[in-house]
Amino acid sequence: MKQHLRSAFISTALRVKRHKPEDAIVLSCDPRSGSTWISEVLGAATPSAVIWEPFHRDNVPEVKDLGFAWRQYIPADADWPEAETLIRKVMSGGVINQWTSWANPAVDFLRAERLIIKCCRANGFLPWMVRKIAFKRKPIHFLRHPFAIAASQIKMGNFDTDGMDRDLDRGPYTQCMVETSRYIRGLSTDEEKIVAMWCRTHQAALNDPLTHERTIRVHYENLTMDPAREIQRVFDRWGESMPGNVLSLVRKASRMTEKTSKLETPEQQVSKWRKHFSDKQVARMTNVIIDFNVTNYGENVMPIDEDS
């Protein structure tokens, strides 16, 4: 009952404030990518509140009811008005429950001048979304080396091969992804499948010139090595001055990672996935990237395209 009342209070506060979808700050990222860190930094710039993972099938009934896959793909030119209605509702703070509102105290939503939409499941429809909503601040397309994503997911024990297989056939537009579904099912190791799913999910956004123009591509590795520079670049692309308090926060690790990351140098943080894989495994994962014609990452630790 207490959580229900909290969600009702937040929903009412956001309706009164009448946030517009175009005003949202979108952080489109991957699970285990370090995105919580950057959301905390951006939230410190202006009174903000985070809408947490609003496209999570198990925790947001509206998403499941609409038939979304875990990593839903929507073609850039698709006409899916129900999905557009839902996404606009999400961006304006209209989808609130215990899950989507947990990252901030309730009072933060009352004070918030901006909403930060942190979503690990929007990459597959990012090109479609930036065509449907004219965001005032370019969404952040936050990338981390897929080998690091694979190492983290396997280490956490939250990778489900059977679940991935089922999700390949879930949701609208699966007919557009038949070839990549067949390819992923033909792979023999978990790490290859995770990397292939990363490539499949990001491929449309990485290859779309309009998405490149309408978003800000930020690499976790560059952010870790030089956080002040990367956060400054985001504010520059928004045409805004970076508030002074942000500078004092850019080197602070997120609540989810601070216990381990304080013990590591930036170089160790970006390269620690190498400890988890043999040279043979790296070679096999690299072949997956090549097969998808992804050029942003390879067998080296740092991104190939810094998008500076």
C-alpha positions, 0 to 999 in steps of 0.5 A: 500500500505504501508503494502504491501511494508513493507511485500515485503521488509521483504520477500526480506530481508529474501530471501537474508539471506537464512534462513534454516528451520533447523535453526528456533526456534520453539515455539509451544504453545496455545492461551492465554498461555503466549507464547508471553513472552517467545518469547520476551525473546528468541528474546533478546538472539540473533538478531532475528525476530518473524514469528507470528502465521503462521498457522492461517487460516484466516490470512495466505491464504497458510494455508487455501488453503491447507485445514488445520484445526485451530488445524490440526492433522497430524499423525507422520508417515503421507506422506503429501508432500504439507504440508511439503513444506509449513512448510519448507517455513514457517520455512525459512521465506518464508510466510510473510505478514502483520500478520506474520511479525507484531511483529517486526520492518521491520529492525529486519528481515534484522538484524535477525540471527535467526527466531523464529516461534511462533505458537499456532496451530502446537501442533497437528502435532508436532510429524510429524514435528520433524520427517520431519525437523532436527532442530538444536535447539530443538523446545519448546513445551510450555504447560499451565494448560488447566484449565487456558487456559479455564478460559482465553478464556472464560474471553476474550470472544473468545471461539466459540462453533459452530466454534469448532464443525465445526473445528472437521470435517475440514482438512485431517486426521479427520478419525483418530479423530472420537472418540474424536470428538464424545466425545467433542460434548457430553460435556455440558459446554464450559470449558469442551470442551476447556479442551478436545480440549486441550487434543486432540491437545496435546495428540499425542505429550505428548505420543510420546517418540520421540517428548519428546526426540526432543523437550524441554517441558516447563511449563508456571507455572514453568517458572512463578515461576522460570523464570531464571531456566527455561530459563537456562534449555532451553539454556542448552538443546540447548548446548548454554550459556545463554547471560547475557542480557537475565537474565535481561529480564526473569522477564519482562512480555510481552507487552500483559500481563504487565498491569495486571501481574505487580499487581500479584505475581507469585503464584497468576498468576499461580493460578488465574484460580481457581477464575473462576471455582467452585469445581464442574466445576474443578471436571468435567474438571478433569474427561476430563483430566482423560478420555484422559489419560493426566498425566501432569496436574490435579486439582492442579495448578502446573504441575505433570511432570516438565520434569526437 
